[in-house]
Amino acid sequence: MIIIKTTTDSHKVMKMIANTLLNEKLAACVNMIPRMRSKYVMDGRITESREVILLIKTNEQFEDKVYGVIKDLHNYEIPEISTLKTSKVDKDYEKWLNGFVGGK
């Protein structure tokens, strides 16, 4: 199992990404953590915005496809997309995830 992380300032985009990944069975779960505040440099200026973090649970074999969906649907010119590798996952949870992701 891997966790792919992205952020957005749009609830519409958040829902489109989550629903697409789940409907296409590219992820078994998407956590959407609202009301985060981010500060970052864009176009040479420090910017602050409210964002939502998406934590996408999937398998390594679908990593590139998940990245593609995020890039296709995202509202940012350069979205943050990063993969968090897991060192240990509960066997029952991993079995559930593997039974869903990529399934029919």
Secondary structure, 3 states (H helix, E strand, C coil): CEEEEEEECCHHHHHHHHHHHHHCCCCCEEEEEEEEEEEEEECCEEEEEEEEEEEEEECHHHHHHHHHHHHHHCCCCCCCEEEEECCCCCHHHHHHHHHHCCCC
